[in-house]
């Protein structure tokens, strides 16, 4: 090699005192080291699951699992935890304009001549040292009044169910955002890399149930963070069974070749 730079057959420019063979060798070692480090990191996390975007938290987590029951069509808040004595007192009167504040009506009530107030049909009592108001319909729940958390400050701008439900599950009224389970999967990761971070079950045979797949979708996050739905059918989880016409031996061979490519 001369002092001047020369370009080889592969388009690599060799510098003075460094042959193309040496340059390729050094690049290969560098790229190989990066790949090796990534593989070692993956193996290190294999025993503890997959890390989340938050990495190591500022305190050790105590909760390992959460069961979220979204009761679409469940009992009204007026007959469970939301005690409104004034509403009961004003029952039968028209809805004050100061409450409605010009808000448009839904299709269910838009053609009514009147908008009468209707209070709760059940009684309420205070329970526990906290004095939580709980309906008489929930005597067993009343016994654990100080072990549950009731939030009464939630509200939305939507007047219909669908955008309010989407807001509750994703934080936005417009569909397309990651669900709460997806954010937890993304931020906290999982203790097991071979199982989904969270799964979804819906009630079978309930027509008109407004539980759409977007409510447990990952939105713009990677699809591995979306919920895996369990189904009441011959295939409880989609795509786990072998495709039609493919036996176990062929499927195993295909997966082995895929692993070799990786």
C-alpha positions in Angstrom: 0.0 0.0 0.0 1.2 3.5 -0.7 0.7 6.5 1.4 -2.3 7.5 -0.7 -5.8 6.1 0.0 -7.0 3.4 -2.5 -10.4 1.9 -3.0 -10.6 -1.9 -3.2 -13.0 -4.1 -5.1 -15.6 -3.9 -2.4 -15.7 -0.1 -2.3 -13.8 0.0 1.1 -11.2 2.8 1.3 -8.0 1.6 3.0 -5.9 4.2 4.9 -2.1 4.4 5.1 -0.6 1.5 7.0 -3.9 -0.5 7.1 -4.7 -3.1 4.5 -8.2 -4.0 3.4 -7.9 -7.3 5.2 -7.0 -5.6 8.5 -9.8 -3.1 8.1 -12.4 -5.8 7.4 -11.1 -7.8 10.4 -11.4 -4.9 12.8 -14.9 -4.1 11.6 -16.0 -7.7 11.9 -14.6 -7.9 15.4 -16.5 -4.8 16.4 -19.8 -5.8 14.9 -19.4 -9.3 16.4 -18.8 -7.8 19.8 -21.9 -5.7 19.6 -24.0 -8.8 18.6 -22.4 -10.9 21.3 -23.2 -8.3 24.0 -26.8 -8.2 22.8 -27.1 -12.0 22.9 -25.5 -12.1 26.4 -28.0 -9.4 27.6 -30.9 -11.5 26.3 -29.6 -14.6 28.0 -29.2 -12.7 31.3 -32.8 -11.6 31.1 -34.1 -15.0 30.2 -34.2 -16.2 33.8 -36.0 -13.1 35.0 -38.2 -12.3 32.0 -38.1 -9.3 29.7 -37.2 -5.8 31.1 -39.5 -2.8 30.5 -38.7 0.6 29.2 -38.4 1.9 32.7 -35.6 -0.5 33.6 -34.8 -0.8 37.3 -37.5 0.9 39.4 -36.7 3.2 42.2 -38.2 0.8 44.7 -38.8 -3.0 44.5 -42.3 -3.8 43.3 -44.6 -5.7 45.6 -47.5 -6.3 43.2 -46.9 -9.1 40.7 -50.3 -9.4 39.0 -53.4 -7.4 38.5 -57.0 -8.6 37.7 -59.0 -5.8 36.1 -62.8 -6.5 35.8 -64.4 -4.2 33.3 -68.1 -4.7 33.9 -69.8 -3.4 30.8 -73.4 -3.0 31.7 -72.7 -3.4 35.4 -74.8 -1.9 38.2 -75.2 1.9 38.3 -72.9 4.0 40.5 -76.1 5.5 42.0 -77.0 2.1 43.5 -73.5 1.0 44.6 -71.0 3.6 45.9 -72.2 7.1 44.8 -74.4 8.4 47.5 -76.5 11.5 46.3 -79.1 12.5 48.9 -79.9 15.8 47.1 -80.7 13.9 43.9 -83.1 11.7 45.8 -84.7 14.8 47.4 -85.2 16.5 44.0 -86.5 13.3 42.3 -89.2 14.1 39.7 -88.0 17.7 39.1 -86.7 18.7 35.7 -82.9 18.7 35.2 -81.6 22.2 36.1 -80.0 24.1 33.3 -77.0 24.8 35.5 -76.3 21.0 35.6 -76.7 20.4 31.9 -74.9 23.6 30.9 -76.0 23.5 27.3 -74.6 20.0 26.7 -76.3 18.2 23.8 -78.5 15.1 24.5 -78.0 11.6 23.4 -80.2 9.8 20.9 -81.9 8.0 23.8 -83.2 11.2 25.4 -83.1 13.7 22.6 -86.8 13.5 21.9 -88.1 13.5 25.5 -90.5 16.2 26.5 -88.9 16.3 30.0 -85.7 15.3 31.6 -86.8 14.4 35.2 -84.3 13.6 37.9 -84.3 10.0 39.3 -82.6 9.2 42.6 -81.4 5.9 43.9 -84.0 3.2 44.8 -81.8 1.8 47.6 -80.5 3.0 50.9 -77.0 4.0 51.8 -75.0 3.7 55.0 -71.5 4.6 56.1 -69.1 1.8 56.9 -65.7 1.4 58.5 -63.4 4.0 60.1 -63.3 5.8 56.8 -67.0 6.3 56.8 -67.4 5.2 53.2 -70.9 5.4 51.8 -72.0 2.0 50.4 -75.3 0.8 49.2 -77.5 -1.6 51.2 -77.3 -3.9 48.2 -73.7 -4.6 48.9 -73.5 -5.9 52.5 -70.5 -8.1 51.9 -68.6 -5.4 50.2 -69.4 -3.1 53.1 -67.5 -5.3 55.5 -64.3 -4.5 53.6 -65.0 -0.8 53.1 -61.5 0.1 54.3 -59.7 -2.4 52.0 -61.1 -1.0 48.8 -60.6 2.2 46.9 -63.6 4.0 45.4 -62.8 6.9 43.0 -65.6 9.3 42.4 -63.7 12.0 40.5 -63.6 10.4 37.1 -65.4 12.1 34.3 -65.3 12.5 30.5 -66.4 15.0 27.9 -68.3 12.3 25.9 -72.0 11.8 26.3 -72.0 8.4 24.7 -70.7 5.1 26.1 -68.2 4.2 23.4 -65.8 7.2 23.6 -66.1 7.1 27.4 -65.2 3.4 27.5 -62.3 4.0 25.1 -61.1 6.9 27.3 -61.3 4.7 30.4 -59.2 2.0 28.9 -56.7 4.1 26.9 -56.8 7.6 28.3 -58.1 9.1 25.0 -61.6 9.2 23.6 -60.4 8.5 20.0 -59.4 4.9 19.3 -55.8 4.0 18.4 -53.9 4.6 21.6 -52.3 1.9 23.7 -54.4 0.3 26.4 -53.5 0.4 30.1 -52.3 -3.2 29.9 -50.0 -2.3 27.0 -48.4 0.6 28.8 -47.8 -1.6 31.8 -46.2 -4.2 29.6 -44.1 -1.6 27.9 -42.9 0.2 31.0 -42.6 -2.7 33.5 -41.8 -5.7 31.3 -42.6 -9.3 32.3 -41.2 -11.9 34.6 -41.6 -14.5 31.9 -40.5 -14.0 28.3 -42.4 -17.1 27.1 -45.8 -16.0 28.2 -47.9 -12.9 27.3 -47.7 -10.0 29.7 -51.4 -9.8 30.0 -54.4 -11.7 28.7 -58.1 -10.9 28.1 -61.3 -12.8 28.7 -64.7 -11.6 27.5 -68.1 -13.0 28.4 -69.4 -15.5 25.8 -72.7 -15.0 24.1 -73.3 -11.4 25.1 -74.7 -9.7 22.1 -73.9 -6.0 21.8 -71.2 -6.2 24.4 -69.0 -3.1 23.7 -65.7 -4.7 24.3 -63.7 -4.1 21.2 -60.2 -5.4 20.6 -58.8 -1.9 20.6 -59.6 -1.7 24.3 -56.7 -4.2 24.9 -54.6 -3.2 21.8 -51.1 -1.9 21.8 -51.8 1.1 19.6 -48.5 2.6 18.3 -46.4 0.4 20.7 -45.0 -2.9 19.4 -47.6 -5.7 19.0 -45.9 -7.8 21.7 -47.5 -5.5 24.2 -51.1 -6.1 23.2 -53.3 -8.3 25.2 -53.8 -12.0 24.2 -57.4 -12.9 24.1 -58.6 -16.2 25.5 -61.5 -17.6 23.5 -64.3 -20.0 24.4 -63.8 -22.2 21.3 -61.8 -25.1 19.9 -58.8 -22.8 19.7 -58.6 -20.8 23.0 -55.5 -18.9 21.8 -55.2 -18.1 18.1 -52.2 -19.4 16.1 -50.9 -21.8 18.7 -52.3 -24.9 16.9 -50.7 -26.2 13.7 -52.3 -24.8 10.5 -54.6 -27.1 8.6 -52.6 -29.6 6.6 -49.4 -29.1 8.6 -48.4 -31.9 11.0 -46.3 -31.5 14.2 -43.1 -32.8 12.5 -43.3 -30.3 9.7 -44.1 -27.5 12.1 -41.2 -28.4 14.3 -38.8 -28.4 11.3 -40.0 -25.0 10.2 -39.6 -23.5 13.7 -36.1 -25.0 13.9 -35.1 -23.5 10.6 -36.5 -20.2 11.7 -34.4 -20.4 14.9 -31.3 -21.1 12.8 -31.9 -18.0 10.7 -32.3 -15.9 13.8 
